[in-house]
Amino acid sequence: MLNRLIFGVLLAAGLMFAHGVSGAYAVGGTSYRSATKADAKAKQDPDYIAAVRAVEGKDVERAIVLLTSVAARNSRQADAENRLGYSHRKLGNSPQASEHYKKALAIEPNHQGAHEYIGEAYLETNDLGMAQKHLKNLGSICAYNCEAYRDLNAAIKAYRQRKMAGA
């Protein structure tokens, strides 16, 4: 009985560690965790809320305007920087997207979404090595068991298949 109790406690602790203990957010239907206090505050900001809706509605130009305003008011919002990167990447602006992902990771080095999306941006510029680096980072962050890891891993596999097929 005691062994089962200990196992249950350890399992719960492991799940909390693997999945983070703060709130989740979604970009394009994908849920990630964020840990900064600034991000928690941003989620109450009307511009941030409107930007999330704009991203989900694929109106990334509007999202960029709103998120730029949010980030200007507080430079410690990893989620806003990550969403700015995502929005710029969807417009085809990989260099600017990468800068925002790097800002998000400077604020929150274990930001799952930023690691996934910067990895995808590296694939778009044919830098498989850097994409693999971010996949490895995700493996360390979430013990190879999070949506961001699975999504980037799938993107890397698809990239390799395209390259092998001569695309």
Sequence and secondary structure as in RCSB ss.txt:
>XXXX:A:sequence
MLNRLIFGVLLAAGLMFAHGVSGAYAVGGTSYRSATKADAKAKQDPDYIAAVRAVEGKDVERAIVLLTSVAARNS
RQADAENRLGYSHRKLGNSPQASEHYKKALAIEPNHQGAHEYIGEAYLETNDLGMAQKHLKNLGSICAYNCEAYR
DLNAAIKAYRQRKMAGA
>XXXX:A:secstr
 HHHHHHHHHHHHHHHHHH SS EEEETTEEEE   HHHHHHTT HHHHHHHHHHHTT HHHHHHHHHHHHHH T
T HHHHHHHHHHHHHTT HHHHHHHHHHHHHH TT HHHHHHHHHHHHHTT HHHHHHHHHHHHHHHTT SHHHH
HHHHHHHHHHHHHHTT 
